[in-house]
Amino acid sequence: MRQRNAIVVGAGIAGIAASIRLSLAGWKVQVHEANPYAGGKLTSFELGGFRFDAGPSMFTMPHLVDELYELAGKKPTDYFRYHKLEEACRYFYPDQTRLTAWGNPIRFGQEVQEKLGVDSAQVVRHLGRARKKFELTKGIFLEKSLHKASTYFSRDVLRAVAHLPSLSLTATMDGHNRKHLGHPKLVQLFNRYATYNGSSPYKAPAVLNLIPHLEHGIGAAIPEGGMHAITRSLVRLAEESGVVFHLGSRVEEISVEGGRANGIKVAGQLIPADLVVCNMDIYPAYKHLLPRLKGPRRILEQPRSSSALIFYWGIRSAFPELGLHNIFFSADYQDEFNCIFDRKEVGGDPTVYVNITSKACPEDAPEGMENWFVMINVPHDQGQDWDAIRLKARADVIRKINASLGLDVEPLIVEEDFLDPPRIASKTSSHGGALYGASSNNSMAAFFRHANFSSGVKGLFFCGGSVHPGGGIPLCLLGAKIVADLVKEDYS
């Protein structure tokens, strides 16, 4: 029997994972990537002796990476190692309150009781509600296609329906957190998890309050060698599994004939295939790769998620009061999100995230120095003056960090680069630089993103952050698994 051919368009983390799963299922797989490197947003670079992860910095659900090695009959630690974190994040508030979010729920609760005066049991119960939301929805939302009728005739659905009130489908994240936590600083801390899928906690559904469980229930981790080690190790596994990568190979079109995807066009030439998996942002995918196919207008016109403005700073000093992950909160969190999603601008008091991988990987910075990945949430690109925004935001960020740490950071910056929405769009083909495709700023948007398959074209599948189940490393890995399961179902 002829070995069937599959082509994956895009070597983001979902595309790499999908290629591994298809190859292990017996397909001959080629991956075509426009950039000269694999990984999409999950890449790294060096700057004057400092190493920086360019994109994602929080690693949760590491077992999903291990699962790919185990599927291939490999020992995960021969390819990829990581360490669980004792603390998820350090929080800094404008009034000088400081709080460490320990990974262990009980220890975290004790920290909150000591610093904020909130009963520790209240925090533990809230994290228990997050765990319950996760367990009720993972078998439906995270692991299966919501666009197949068979998904809704399962024990998981019946169980979720029986516990509908606990899913808080009609409340917002903020409303749910205020009801159960009360203390404004604690509400702000839990509200920030909306940014994990580029949304506003004042609009996104409360069911997304399951996200804290990933850090405080399953646990966060740090890979040896930084986040880019995920990309490097999975590319190695893919190649050992028979996948062929074509880097610097820009796909011009996904070829469709007779209602079936039959390959791709590169440099005007047709490369035939029995199926195509598109790991490109769904908006430009329809516009550029499937121009003759009528796209799902309602899905493509959904409001975009937030983007990011990132400064990469080599710092000529070390700060023991900072950890691997740090958050400097704004004084008016709701106004910050109003700026991003309603006014499409960047306010003067942004919440600042600082990731310092040299805390866990000393080789990432020269001795006595630190590599700071400094990020604020911003709107996606709609033609704003990003040069002016970047200069003002840089000054606002430095002023905020200075006020919290009691020093002047700017003279300590010895190396610098940046990433803004236009650059994100250019490097990753993300429409407007939106990090997660569509936002989840209404009650059902998170659940009805674009499907992982085409209803009108046989042999055409989709994975990546802009389609179901969503963005971020864990959801992209789960999306690749959903695609592999759909392919198995269609081609068995």
Order of alpha helices (4+ residues) and beta strands (2+ residues): beta-alpha-beta-beta-beta-beta-alpha-beta-beta-beta-alpha-alpha-alpha-alpha-alpha-alpha-beta-alpha-beta-beta-beta-beta-beta-alpha-beta-beta-alpha-beta-beta-alpha-beta-alpha-beta-alpha
